Amino acid sequence: MHTRPTRSALYIPGSKDRALDKARGLPVDVILFDLEDAVAPDAKIAARDTLFAALAGGGYGPRQRIVRINALDTEWGRADAAAVAAMDCDAILLPKVNSTADVDALAAFVPDLPIWAMMETPQGVLNAASIAAHPRIAGFVLGTNDLAKDMGSRGRPALMMALQMCLLAAKAAGVVALDGVYNAFQDDEGLRAECVEGRDLGFDGKTLIHPAQIAIANAAFGPSAEEIALAHRQIAAFAEAQAQGQGVAVVDGKIVENLHIVTAKATLAKAEAIAALESA
């Protein structure tokens, strides 16, 4: 289970100096520096230099810095990949990954950086297990808008099978999985409901399109005070049961076995990691 916080992942256009500077002070876990959808075609080449300078300038603290490039089959993709290979970032995000062949193609340009995959095509979803198992893949980002477009579907329920297929693949391979964006950035209640649903499904965090969404995502994907308190009580009760020669304990009228202790310890580790990130 991952302990490095990925509760919130905010897209920031790589072409906007003001946005790149503002991102340094945002309480977000992951910054997705975007050279793709958030950058106009006539600004894409200049955006590489703008982003290179911003990352070289530092100031982003312990946040994960991931750069999304244009697809390799576009006129900008290969040059993007070469540019990002020289940037001070933590990973590179490849859009529209259909198969492991796409990952191999990017790996040839970027030999050292971890690769994250945008899962946003029907073919990509069908190949999710092999993509997640690729040795260079470190994370999945669900591109729900593009996926819905390709499927001709309406509403999140229509995407549920695809979401779960990608989640199963990510969990089996031990890589991070981030839920897609919520488009109505002024609808706090809708965002909160979708974040809770995503967390309950098993996603590690939520991709965001506006800084106003950060607090809601952080709250939903981080352990609550009640969950932390329960984890402490479960660990203590199980330790006491073991000391008495018992294999199970009872907390709040529910059986607590070793598998629950694994989850409880992961909850506390995640809470500690979040506290360390927020205090840095």
C-alpha positions as CSV (number, residue, x, y, z in Angstrom):
1,M,0.0,0.0,0.0
2,H,1.3,3.5,-0.9
3,T,2.1,5.9,1.9
4,R,3.2,8.9,-0.1
5,P,0.2,11.2,-0.3
6,T,-1.6,11.5,-3.6
7,R,-5.0,12.7,-2.3
8,S,-5.1,15.7,-4.7
9,A,-3.5,16.1,-8.1
10,L,-4.0,19.5,-9.7
11,Y,-3.5,20.2,-13.4
12,I,-1.4,23.3,-14.0
13,P,-0.8,24.7,-17.5
14,G,2.9,24.6,-18.3
15,S,2.6,27.7,-20.4
16,K,1.4,30.1,-17.6
17,D,4.1,31.7,-15.4
18,R,1.5,33.0,-13.0
19,A,-0.2,29.6,-12.5
20,L,3.2,27.9,-12.2
21,D,4.2,30.3,-9.5
22,K,0.9,30.1,-7.6
23,A,1.2,26.3,-7.5
24,R,4.2,26.6,-5.2
25,G,2.0,27.6,-2.4
26,L,-1.0,25.3,-2.9
27,P,-1.7,22.5,-0.3
28,V,-1.9,19.9,-3.1
29,D,-0.1,16.5,-3.0
30,V,0.7,16.2,-6.7
31,I,1.1,18.8,-9.4
32,L,0.3,17.7,-12.9
33,F,2.2,20.2,-15.1
34,D,0.4,20.1,-18.4
35,L,1.9,20.5,-21.8
36,E,-1.2,18.8,-23.5
37,D,-4.8,19.9,-23.2
38,A,-4.2,23.0,-21.1
39,V,-1.8,24.5,-23.6
40,A,-2.9,26.0,-27.0
41,P,-1.2,24.6,-30.1
42,D,0.6,27.8,-30.8
43,A,2.0,27.9,-27.3
44,K,3.2,24.3,-26.9
45,I,6.8,24.8,-28.0
46,A,7.4,27.8,-25.8
47,A,5.7,26.0,-22.9
48,R,8.5,23.5,-22.7
49,D,11.0,26.3,-21.9
50,T,8.6,28.0,-19.5
51,L,8.0,24.8,-17.6
52,F,11.7,23.9,-17.6
53,A,12.6,27.3,-16.0
54,A,9.8,27.0,-13.4
55,L,10.9,23.5,-12.3
56,A,14.6,24.6,-12.3
57,G,13.6,27.5,-10.0
58,G,12.3,25.0,-7.4
59,G,10.0,26.0,-4.6
60,Y,7.5,23.1,-5.0
61,G,8.6,21.5,-1.8
62,P,7.7,17.8,-1.2
63,R,4.9,17.8,-3.8
64,Q,5.2,15.2,-6.5
65,R,5.9,17.0,-9.8
66,I,4.6,15.1,-12.8
67,V,4.7,16.5,-16.4
68,R,2.0,15.5,-18.9
69,I,3.3,15.6,-22.4
70,N,1.4,15.4,-25.7
71,A,0.9,12.0,-27.2
72,L,3.9,10.7,-29.1
73,D,2.0,10.5,-32.4
74,T,1.4,14.2,-32.3
75,E,3.8,16.8,-33.8
76,W,4.9,17.8,-30.3
77,G,5.1,14.5,-28.4
78,R,8.6,13.3,-29.1
79,A,10.1,16.8,-28.5
80,D,8.1,17.0,-25.3
81,A,9.5,13.7,-24.1
82,A,13.1,14.8,-24.8
83,A,12.5,18.1,-23.0
84,V,10.9,16.5,-19.9
85,A,13.8,14.0,-19.6
86,A,16.0,17.0,-18.7
87,M,13.5,18.6,-16.4
88,D,13.6,18.6,-12.6
89,C,10.5,16.5,-12.1
90,D,9.4,13.2,-10.5
91,A,7.6,11.5,-13.3
92,I,6.3,11.9,-16.8
93,L,2.6,11.3,-17.7
94,L,1.7,9.9,-21.1
95,P,-1.8,10.5,-22.6
96,K,-3.9,8.1,-24.4
97,V,-2.0,4.9,-23.5
98,N,-3.5,2.0,-25.5
99,S,-0.9,-0.7,-24.8
100,T,2.5,-1.5,-23.4
101,A,3.9,-0.6,-26.8
102,D,3.1,3.1,-26.1
103,V,5.0,2.8,-22.8
104,D,7.9,1.2,-24.5
105,A,8.0,4.0,-27.0
106,L,8.2,6.7,-24.3
107,A,10.7,4.7,-22.3
108,A,13.1,4.9,-25.2
109,F,13.0,8.7,-25.0
110,V,13.0,8.9,-21.2
111,P,15.2,6.2,-19.7
112,D,15.2,7.2,-16.1
113,L,11.9,8.9,-15.1
114,P,8.9,6.8,-13.8
115,I,6.1,6.8,-16.3
116,W,2.4,7.4,-15.5
117,A,-0.3,6.4,-17.9
118,M,-3.5,8.3,-18.8
119,M,-6.1,5.7,-19.0
120,E,-8.6,7.3,-21.3
121,T,-9.3,5.1,-24.3
122,P,-11.4,1.9,-24.6
123,Q,-8.4,0.0,-25.8
124,G,-6.3,1.2,-22.9
125,V,-8.9,0.1,-20.4
126,L,-9.0,-3.4,-22.1
127,N,-5.2,-3.6,-21.8
128,A,-5.1,-2.1,-18.3
129,A,-3.6,-5.2,-16.6
130,S,-0.6,-5.4,-18.9
131,I,0.0,-1.7,-18.9
132,A,0.0,-1.5,-15.1
133,A,2.4,-4.5,-14.9
134,H,4.9,-2.8,-17.2
135,P,8.1,-2.2,-15.1
136,R,8.3,1.5,-15.9
137,I,4.7,2.3,-14.9
138,A,4.3,4.0,-11.5
139,G,0.7,5.2,-11.7
140,F,-2.6,5.5,-13.6
141,V,-4.5,8.7,-14.1
142,L,-8.1,8.2,-15.3
143,G,-9.1,10.4,-18.2
144,T,-12.8,10.2,-17.7
145,N,-13.8,13.0,-20.1
146,D,-11.9,11.4,-23.1
147,L,-13.1,8.0,-22.2
148,A,-16.7,9.1,-22.1
149,K,-16.3,10.8,-25.4
150,D,-14.8,7.7,-27.0
151,M,-17.5,5.5,-25.6
152,G,-20.4,7.9,-26.4
153,S,-21.6,7.5,-22.8
154,R,-23.3,9.8,-20.4
155,G,-22.7,10.0,-16.7
156,R,-20.3,8.4,-14.3
157,P,-22.3,5.2,-13.8
158,A,-21.7,4.3,-17.5
159,L,-17.9,4.4,-16.8
160,M,-18.0,2.3,-13.6
161,M,-16.8,-0.9,-15.3
162,A,-13.9,0.9,-16.9
163,L,-13.0,2.6,-13.6
164,Q,-13.0,-0.7,-11.8
165,M,-11.0,-2.5,-14.5
166,C,-8.3,0.1,-14.2
167,L,-8.4,0.0,-10.4
168,L,-8.1,-3.8,-10.3
169,A,-5.1,-3.6,-12.7
170,A,-3.4,-0.9,-10.6
171,K,-3.9,-2.7,-7.3
172,A,-2.7,-6.0,-8.8
173,A,0.5,-4.3,-10.0
174,G,0.9,-2.1,-6.9
175,V,0.8,1.3,-8.7
176,V,-1.1,4.4,-7.8
177,A,-4.5,5.1,-9.3
178,L,-6.0,8.6,-9.5
179,D,-9.6,9.2,-10.3
180,G,-10.7,11.5,-13.2
181,V,-11.6,15.2,-12.9
182,Y,-14.9,16.6,-11.7
183,N,-15.8,19.3,-14.3
184,A,-18.2,21.4,-12.2
185,F,-15.5,23.1,-10.2
186,Q,-18.1,25.4,-8.3
187,D,-20.2,22.4,-7.2
188,D,-18.7,21.5,-3.9
189,E,-21.3,19.0,-2.9
190,G,-21.1,17.2,-6.2
191,L,-17.3,17.1,-6.0
192,R,-17.4,15.8,-2.4
193,A,-19.8,13.0,-3.3
194,E,-17.6,11.9,-6.3
195,C,-14.5,12.0,-4.1
196,V,-16.1,9.9,-1.5
197,E,-17.3,7.4,-4.1
198,G,-13.8,7.4,-5.6
199,R,-12.2,6.7,-2.3
200,D,-14.7,4.0,-1.5
201,L,-13.9,2.3,-4.9
202,G,-10.2,2.3,-3.9
203,F,-8.7,5.3,-5.8
204,D,-5.6,6.9,-4.1
205,G,-6.7,10.4,-5.0
206,K,-8.5,12.7,-7.3
207,T,-7.3,14.8,-10.3
208,L,-8.5,18.4,-10.1
209,I,-9.0,21.3,-12.5
210,H,-9.2,24.2,-10.0
211,P,-7.4,25.0,-6.7
212,A,-10.8,25.4,-5.0
213,Q,-11.2,21.7,-5.2
214,I,-8.1,20.8,-3.3
215,A,-9.4,20.9,0.3
216,I,-12.4,18.7,-0.5
217,A,-10.2,16.1,-2.2
218,N,-7.6,16.1,0.6
219,A,-10.3,15.5,3.2
220,A,-12.0,12.7,1.3
221,F,-8.8,10.8,0.4
222,G,-7.1,11.2,3.7
223,P,-7.9,9.2,6.9
224,S,-10.4,11.0,9.1
225,A,-9.9,11.5,12.8
226,E,-12.4,8.8,13.5
227,E,-10.5,6.3,11.2
228,I,-7.2,7.2,12.9
229,A,-8.7,6.7,16.4
230,L,-10.2,3.3,15.3
231,A,-6.9,2.2,13.9
232,H,-5.2,2.9,17.2
233,R,-7.9,1.0,19.1
234,Q,-7.8,-2.0,16.8
235,I,-4.0,-2.3,17.1
236,A,-4.1,-2.0,20.9
237,A,-7.0,-4.5,21.2
238,F,-5.3,-7.0,18.9
239,A,-2.0,-6.8,20.7
240,E,-3.9,-7.4,24.0
241,A,-5.7,-10.4,22.5
242,Q,-2.4,-11.9,21.3
243,A,-0.9,-11.4,24.7
244,Q,-3.7,-13.5,26.1
245,G,-3.1,-16.2,23.4
246,Q,-6.1,-15.2,21.3
247,G,-6.0,-14.8,17.5
248,V,-8.8,-12.3,17.2
249,A,-10.0,-9.2,19.1
250,V,-13.3,-7.4,19.3
251,V,-13.6,-3.6,18.7
252,D,-17.0,-1.9,18.6
253,G,-18.7,-5.2,18.4
254,K,-16.7,-6.3,15.3
255,I,-14.1,-8.9,14.9
256,V,-10.6,-7.7,14.4
257,E,-8.1,-10.1,12.8
258,N,-4.6,-9.7,11.5
259,L,-5.8,-8.4,8.1
260,H,-7.6,-5.5,9.9
261,I,-4.3,-4.7,11.6
262,V,-2.5,-4.5,8.3
263,T,-5.1,-1.9,7.2
264,A,-4.9,-0.1,10.5
265,K,-1.2,0.3,10.3
266,A,-1.4,1.5,6.7
267,T,-4.0,4.1,7.8
268,L,-1.6,5.4,10.5
269,A,1.3,5.4,8.1
270,K,-0.7,7.4,5.6
271,A,-1.8,9.9,8.3
272,E,1.9,10.3,9.3
273,A,3.0,10.9,5.7
274,I,0.2,13.5,5.3
275,A,1.3,15.3,8.5
276,A,4.9,15.3,7.3
277,L,3.9,16.7,3.9
278,E,1.8,19.4,5.4
279,S,4.4,20.5,7.8
280,A,7.2,20.6,5.3
